[in-house]
Amino acid sequence: MIQQLLYALFTVVLGVGGCLGYFWGANLLLDRILPANATNDTQAVRNLKLQSSIRPWLFLGPALILLTVYLIYPVFQTIWLSFHDKAGTSFVGLDNYSWAVRDSQFRQSIFNNLLWLLVVPAACTFFGLVIAVLTDRIWWGNIARSLIFLPLAISFVGASVIWKFVYDYRGEGQDQIGILNAIVTWFGGDPQVWIAMPFWNNFFLMIILIWIQTGFATVILGAALRGVPEDTLEAAVIDGAGPFKIFWRIMVPQIMSTIVVVWTTITVLVLKVFDIVLTMTNGQWDTQVLANLMFDWMFRGGGDFGRGAAIAIVIMVAVLPIMIWNIRQAKADGKGGH
Amino acid sequence: MLERFRLEPSRAFLHLAVILIVALWTVPTAGLLVSSLRDKNLIASSGWWNALTTSEQSGQGRMKAPDQQVEKDGHFEIAGNLFEGEKSSGEITAFSTRVQQPDQYPAGTTAAYDDGKTLIVNADGSYVYTSPVAFDGKRGQRVFYISKVPPKFTTENYSTVLFSEGIGQSFVNSLTVTIPSTIIPILIAAFAAYALAWMKLPARGLIIAIIVGLLVVPLQMSLIPLLRLYNMAGSSLSQTYLGIWLAHTGFGLPFAIYLLRSYIAGLPKDLIESAQVDGANDFKIFRRIILPLSFPALASFAIFQFLWVWNDLLVAMVFLGTAPDKAVLTYKLNSLLGSRGGNWEILTASAFITIIVPLAVFFSLQRYFVRGLLAGSVKGG
């Protein structure tokens, strides 16, 4: 075990050393091949020009190579694979897609994913706004925010264990050790197997993601709310607007762009949700989602790469509008910068 | 700022609402922590919110075998203590020899049976079992009882999962995956970010647009092609630490470059220009000026990447595999849920070990974490 850690540390040293060596060496090499203090001036000027056009690429090189291999090439390869059979060898046209449309599990996943998309971003944004406003007005607000923020550091698997314990079920008459069933029986209800109740169990899984992500929404929206100019609020108070009116008419419109960012960020996350479903139900009891279905097909029966790729494309298509919007937004921000 | 106008209903209601919300958010984790420290029999028999109170528990024990009987005053007797050699203890309140009805006789009273046998079990577990004729059979009679168990906390669950459930090994595996996967992308991204922020580059706008686009590309798009690529590359990448380090580096780069670029681009222009006038080349500027000044952004990214890699399950399952010498904590925890589904003492302790590192990182470096969140999503997500 210690050996393994030493190996990891050795790699860090080697990797960092290698990176530094590359950047330093490539830089030095460029200076040597195209010396700026060449014998005649025209040569020196030409060298300097060449240097400054090559150097950025030396700095960018490793990043571009990694991005290409790990993200850009796979996108095209996945598109290509989605039109091929399970081994990725022979062309099958749209077969994988027409299979998906007919497959009951796939349809189930689409339905559930839509449900997740409808509920989770809205719930996180709503709770985030409410908590940001409430905690901003009390002296221990920072502590409260920290505690609500804390689940963001917990892995989806860890969170699933935490909530599986909350949802734990014991037969009727036994002492319930899951707090939800304990509360239900305390009020006189019957204990339920929450994660095995079709349709409603989706919501019990969503609660986990909402629990994790609300802290994120709170922090971002809280910062935006603090940026709302005070004079607009003062003017509203003078005009006699009530607190709810101030919140909805003055504050929310001014932070609308931030709300959109929070909403879209969580939307992208929801489309990729995998760990929670795998850990809680593995898609049983009608809880399947696209990301888990795709993982399933990657390995089921030796793996069906065609179908897996087709499912990945469906996820990608859902993300596409957000991606385009982001790029436009970044371009608008970038204008007038460096 | 918001103090300027008062929300009705009153402030007491406000405090109450926040307390309620905070409770909703912290109680699940508290339950996990408390349970992981409880005795395993107690976890299974009473809710964790009862951890501080004495609980009633049903249990069973076996009396000594008939070969240890003694003859006394014309009858036969077996005597001993139900807790002898057992881990459980407590105060017995009722007992019975029938499993359906463990509370048949109060402790200290004598149970008389039709065949003339009598049994008395006391609160401390001691018992006397008598019979007019010699006991026969090979094994002792089973006794079921209800006992009061005082609150009991233990770290036994932790030593069990660390040393005999393989969580210790997985912890080391997770560290092995996480440390290089966090540090390696930082340098690569910092150089790229500097080039994109301050160097003359023909296609800069395009490259930035591509990186922003890659920010949201689902990981799922990369899995199958990379899995094929790794399988082709064979034993050097497939299911190796090197393979997963590179994968996490690749997946982390868009966010790293995006975050660092926006920070580095915001550094004062004069500083960099005056260094250029002094004849410093880009490498020197990067090392002497950019790196030290971007420390907050580097720290933000490091925390993000650390949390993301430590908490990742998908990439680890696909690229590193599930062999015991490679299984990371998240995978190990997931498989324990399958194999030890009802053993909450194992699950809660294991889960707490997996979340303690991110929580520690989070609490000690929350400032940088929040800064990164704001920089990463207020502008364009």
Interface residues (C-beta under 8 A of the other chain):
Chain A: M1 Q4 L5 Y7 A8 L9 T11 V12 G15 V16 C19 L20 F23 W24 N27 D31 S52 S53 R55 P56 W57 F59 L60 P62 A63 L64 L66 L67 V69 Y70 L71 I72 Y73 P74 V75 Q77 T78 L81 G88 F127 I131 V133 L134 T135 D136 R137 I138 G141 A144 S146 L147 I148 F149 L150 P151 L152 A153 I154 S155 F156 V157 G158 S160 V161 I162 W163 K164 F165 V166 D168 D175 Q176 I177 G178 I179 A182 W211 T214 F216 V219 I220 A223 A224 L225 R226 V228 E230 L233 E234 V237 P243 I246 T258 V261 V262 T264 T265 V268 L271 K272 F274 D275 L278 T279 A291 M294 F295 M298 F305 G308 A309 I311 A312 I313 I315 M316 V319 I322 M323 N326 I327 Q329 A330 K331 D333 G334 G337 H338
Chain B: M1 L2 E3 R4 F5 R6 L7 E8 R11 L14 H15 A17 V18 I21 V22 W25 T26 V27 P28 T29 G31 L32 S35 I43 A44 S45 S46 G47 W48 W49 G168 Q169 V172 N173 L175 T176 I179 P180 I183 I184 L187 I188 A189 F191 A192 Y194 A195 L196 A197 W198 M199 K200 L201 G205 I207 I208 A209 I210 I211 V212 G213 L214 L215 V216 V217 P218 L219 Q220 M221 S222 L223 I224 P225 L226 L227 R228 L229 Y241 L242 W245 L246 A247 T249 G250 F251 L253 P254 I257 A265 K269 N281 D282 F283 F286 L307 W310 N311 D312 L313 L314 M317 V318 T330 L333 N334 L337 W344 L347 T348 S350 A351 T354 I355 P358 L359 V361 F362 Q366 V370 L373 L374 S377 V378 K379 G380 G381
